[in-house]
């Protein structure tokens, strides 16, 4: 299920208006990232090869990349809080443009009450409009071991992966009137109090909640000027034809996830959209796996 060339392109390219960061799993945190909030709730481990975010009643915490990117194959190894109850605790890894009409690609663990299944939500924002939630129940325990959460973003498609398994595809259908993320985006990760959006409040008796992150290398085109077109060129391996669509093995794995583990898809929520589903929903139904 892995992309066949993923492990073979370890390099640094310099292009007009863009750079590729090297794909080196041993990168220390401060090579590409900085703490963005909750400094006293962030712990550096293993000589900066692992970062632990914590959340208590006083504060959460987060970090982000120094640079913004306009295409790439991004990843973060994560182990989410394993407390008995994490209802209201939100653990994230995402890309965001942080503009007034922002683009954003989200991995969000929503937290769970004791005994309930853990839910992972993904979302896609374009020009400030989100509402494209999909949720899955995982086939493994994300609190006990690290897993690699990945985002492929190129001019053809966006693919969300867990390890090497695709769990979501968002194709570029701008030619059919569907908006597609194009703004340069920063990589961010956070652990925060989201119980305002949860039916259950955080039980602070289980605090502090801790999430661990590894894998601070970045394979992405960082736009150094306003010319984002540089980041769409085939010089960047994730823009090559092999990454324009899922391969047959990936398609089978993707369909398996949708059938067995997906418990919410905005494209199936007709009551939510009384004037019709978003345009991409009808197009995606005709997407041949």
C-alpha positions as CSV (number, residue, x, y, z in Angstrom):
1,X,0.0,0.0,0.0
2,X,3.0,2.3,0.3
3,X,3.9,4.6,-2.5
4,X,6.6,2.8,-4.4
5,X,9.0,5.7,-4.5
6,X,8.4,7.2,-1.1
7,X,11.6,6.0,0.5
8,X,13.9,6.7,-2.4
9,X,13.8,10.4,-2.9
10,X,15.9,11.9,-0.1
11,X,17.2,15.1,-1.5
12,X,17.4,18.9,-1.3
13,X,16.4,21.0,-4.3
14,X,16.6,24.7,-4.7
15,X,14.3,26.3,-7.3
16,X,13.3,29.8,-8.1
17,X,10.6,30.7,-5.5
18,X,10.7,27.4,-3.7
19,X,12.6,24.8,-1.8
20,X,12.3,21.2,-0.8
21,X,13.2,20.2,2.7
22,X,15.1,16.9,3.0
23,X,13.2,13.8,3.9
24,X,15.2,12.7,7.0
25,X,13.3,11.0,9.8
26,X,16.0,11.9,12.3
27,X,15.4,15.7,12.0
28,X,15.4,17.5,15.3
29,X,12.3,19.6,16.1
30,X,13.8,23.0,15.9
31,X,15.2,22.5,12.4
32,X,11.8,23.0,10.9
33,X,9.4,23.8,13.8
34,X,8.8,26.2,16.7
35,X,6.5,26.2,19.7
36,X,3.6,28.5,19.0
37,X,1.7,28.6,22.3
38,X,1.8,27.0,25.7
39,X,5.5,27.0,26.0
40,X,5.4,25.6,29.6
41,X,3.2,22.8,28.4
42,X,5.7,21.5,25.8
43,X,8.4,18.9,26.6
44,X,11.3,18.1,24.3
45,X,12.5,14.5,24.5
46,X,15.2,12.4,22.9
47,X,17.4,15.3,22.0
48,X,14.5,17.1,20.2
49,X,13.5,14.0,18.2
50,X,10.2,13.8,20.1
51,X,7.9,16.6,21.4
52,X,5.2,16.1,24.1
53,X,2.3,18.5,24.2
54,X,0.2,18.7,27.4
55,X,-3.2,20.0,28.3
56,X,-4.5,20.9,31.7
57,X,-7.1,23.3,33.1
58,X,-4.7,26.2,32.7
59,X,-3.6,25.7,29.1
60,X,-3.0,23.5,26.1
61,X,-0.1,23.8,23.7
62,X,1.0,23.7,20.1
63,X,3.7,24.0,17.5
64,X,4.1,24.9,13.9
65,X,6.5,25.0,11.0
66,X,8.7,28.1,10.3
67,X,7.6,28.1,6.7
68,X,4.5,27.8,4.6
69,X,4.2,25.3,1.8
70,X,2.3,25.1,-1.5
71,X,2.6,21.4,-2.2
72,X,4.2,18.3,-0.6
73,X,3.9,15.0,1.1
74,X,3.7,15.9,4.8
75,X,3.6,13.7,7.8
76,X,3.7,13.5,11.6
77,X,4.1,10.5,13.8
78,X,1.6,10.8,16.7
79,X,0.6,9.0,19.9
80,X,-2.6,10.6,21.3
81,X,-3.6,10.9,25.0
82,X,-4.4,7.6,26.6
83,X,-6.2,8.8,29.7
84,X,-9.3,6.8,30.7
85,X,-11.5,9.6,29.4
86,X,-10.5,12.2,26.8
87,X,-13.9,13.6,26.0
88,X,-13.5,17.2,24.9
89,X,-9.7,16.8,24.3
90,X,-8.7,17.7,20.7
91,X,-5.4,16.4,19.3
92,X,-4.5,17.7,15.9
93,X,-2.1,17.7,13.0
94,X,-3.0,19.9,10.1
95,X,-2.1,22.4,7.4
96,X,-3.5,25.9,7.5
97,X,-3.0,29.2,5.6
98,X,-4.1,31.3,8.6
99,X,-5.7,33.9,6.3
100,X,-9.1,35.6,6.7
101,X,-10.5,33.2,4.0
102,X,-8.2,30.3,4.9
103,X,-7.4,27.0,3.4
104,X,-6.9,24.1,5.8
105,X,-6.5,20.3,5.8
106,X,-7.2,18.7,9.2
107,X,-6.5,15.5,11.1
108,X,-8.4,15.9,14.4
109,X,-8.8,13.3,17.2
110,X,-12.0,14.3,18.9
111,X,-11.5,12.6,22.2
112,X,-13.7,9.9,23.7
113,X,-15.6,9.1,26.9
114,X,-14.5,6.0,28.8
115,X,-15.4,2.8,26.9
116,X,-16.3,4.6,23.7
117,X,-14.5,4.2,20.4
118,X,-11.9,6.8,19.4
119,X,-12.9,9.0,16.4
120,X,-10.6,10.6,13.9
121,X,-12.1,13.5,11.9
122,X,-10.7,14.9,8.7
123,X,-11.8,18.2,7.2
124,X,-11.0,20.3,4.1
125,X,-11.4,24.1,4.1
126,X,-11.2,26.2,1.0
127,X,-11.4,30.0,1.0
128,X,-12.7,29.9,4.5
129,X,-15.4,27.3,3.9
130,X,-15.2,24.0,5.7
131,X,-18.0,21.7,6.6
132,X,-16.4,18.8,4.7
133,X,-16.1,16.5,7.8
134,X,-15.5,12.7,7.5
135,X,-15.1,10.6,10.6
136,X,-13.7,7.1,11.1
137,X,-13.3,4.7,14.0
138,X,-9.8,3.3,13.9
139,X,-8.7,-0.3,13.5
140,X,-5.9,0.2,16.1
141,X,-5.3,1.9,19.4
142,X,-3.7,5.3,18.6
143,X,-2.9,5.8,22.3
144,X,-0.6,2.9,22.7
145,X,1.9,3.3,19.8
146,X,3.0,5.9,17.3
147,X,1.4,5.9,13.9
148,X,2.2,8.1,10.9
149,X,-0.4,10.5,9.7
150,X,0.3,11.8,6.2
151,X,-1.1,14.4,3.8
152,X,-0.3,14.3,0.1
153,X,-1.1,17.7,-1.5
154,X,-0.4,18.3,-5.2
155,X,-2.3,20.0,-8.0
156,X,-4.2,16.8,-8.8
157,X,-5.3,15.5,-5.4
158,X,-5.2,15.6,-1.6
159,X,-4.9,12.3,0.1
160,X,-5.1,11.6,3.9
161,X,-3.1,8.5,5.0
162,X,-2.7,6.6,8.3
163,X,0.6,4.9,7.9
164,X,0.4,3.7,4.3
165,X,-3.4,3.3,4.2
166,X,-5.4,6.1,2.4
167,X,-8.4,7.1,4.4
168,X,-9.6,10.1,2.3
169,X,-9.2,11.5,-1.2
170,X,-10.2,15.0,-2.3
171,X,-9.6,15.5,-6.0
172,X,-9.0,18.7,-7.9
173,X,-12.2,19.4,-9.7
174,X,-11.8,23.1,-10.2
175,X,-12.6,22.6,-13.9
176,X,-16.1,21.5,-12.7
177,X,-16.5,24.4,-10.3
178,X,-15.3,22.7,-7.1
179,X,-12.9,24.9,-5.0
180,X,-9.5,23.4,-4.3
181,X,-6.9,24.5,-1.7
182,X,-4.2,26.7,-3.3
183,X,-3.0,29.0,-0.5
184,X,0.4,28.4,1.0
185,X,-0.1,26.6,4.3
186,X,1.9,26.1,7.5
187,X,2.1,22.8,9.3
188,X,0.6,22.9,12.8
189,X,0.0,20.5,15.7
190,X,-2.1,21.3,18.8
191,X,-3.6,19.8,22.0
192,X,-6.5,21.9,23.2
193,X,-9.7,22.2,25.1
194,X,-12.6,21.6,22.7
195,X,-15.3,20.7,25.1
196,X,-17.4,23.7,23.9
197,X,-18.1,21.6,20.8
198,X,-18.5,18.3,22.7
199,X,-21.6,16.8,24.4
200,X,-19.3,16.0,27.4
201,X,-17.0,18.4,29.3
202,X,-13.4,17.5,30.0
203,X,-12.9,15.6,33.2
204,X,-9.9,17.4,34.6
205,X,-9.4,14.7,37.2
206,X,-7.6,12.8,34.4
207,X,-5.3,15.8,33.5
208,X,-2.7,16.4,32.4
209,X,-3.4,15.0,28.9
210,X,-0.3,14.3,26.8
211,X,0.2,13.8,23.1
212,X,3.5,12.8,21.7
213,X,4.9,13.8,18.2
214,X,7.8,12.5,16.2
215,X,9.0,12.8,12.6
216,X,10.0,16.5,12.1
217,X,11.4,16.2,8.6
218,X,9.4,18.0,5.9
219,X,9.0,17.0,2.2
220,X,7.4,20.1,0.8
221,X,7.8,23.1,-1.5
222,X,8.1,26.2,0.5
223,X,7.1,29.3,-1.5
224,X,9.6,32.1,-1.0
225,X,7.7,34.4,-3.2
226,X,4.1,34.9,-4.4
227,X,4.7,32.5,-7.3
228,X,3.1,29.4,-6.0
229,X,3.2,27.9,-9.6
230,X,6.8,26.9,-8.9
231,X,5.5,24.4,-6.4
232,X,3.3,22.6,-9.0
233,X,6.2,21.6,-11.2
234,X,7.2,18.0,-11.8
235,X,10.7,18.6,-10.3
236,X,8.9,17.8,-7.0
237,X,8.4,14.0,-6.8
238,X,5.0,14.2,-5.2
239,X,3.8,16.1,-8.3
240,X,4.8,13.2,-10.6
241,X,2.2,11.1,-12.5
242,X,2.6,8.3,-9.9
243,X,0.8,10.6,-7.4
244,X,-2.0,11.8,-9.6
245,X,-4.3,9.1,-8.3
246,X,-4.2,6.1,-6.0
247,X,-2.6,2.9,-7.3
248,X,-4.8,-0.3,-7.4
249,X,-3.6,-1.5,-4.0
250,X,-4.3,1.8,-2.4
251,X,-7.7,2.0,-4.0
252,X,-8.6,-1.3,-2.5
253,X,-7.4,-0.3,0.9
254,X,-9.2,3.1,0.7
255,X,-12.5,1.4,-0.2
256,X,-12.0,-1.0,2.7
257,X,-11.7,1.9,5.1
258,X,-14.8,3.6,3.8
259,X,-16.8,0.4,4.1
260,X,-15.6,-0.8,7.5
261,X,-14.6,2.2,9.5
262,X,-16.3,5.3,8.3
263,X,-19.1,6.4,10.5
264,X,-19.8,9.9,9.1
265,X,-19.4,11.5,5.7
266,X,-20.8,15.0,5.0
267,X,-21.6,13.8,1.5
268,X,-24.2,11.4,2.9
269,X,-25.8,14.0,5.2
270,X,-28.7,15.2,3.1
271,X,-30.6,16.8,6.0
272,X,-27.7,19.0,6.6
273,X,-27.8,20.4,3.0
274,X,-31.5,21.0,2.3
275,X,-30.6,22.9,-0.9
276,X,-28.4,20.1,-2.3
277,X,-25.1,18.4,-1.4
278,X,-21.8,20.2,-2.1
279,X,-20.9,19.8,-5.8
280,X,-17.9,17.6,-5.1
281,X,-20.1,15.0,-3.4
282,X,-22.0,14.1,-6.6
283,X,-18.7,14.2,-8.6
284,X,-16.9,12.0,-6.1
285,X,-19.7,9.4,-6.3
286,X,-18.7,9.0,-10.0
287,X,-15.0,8.7,-9.1
288,X,-14.0,5.2,-10.2
289,X,-11.9,3.3,-7.7
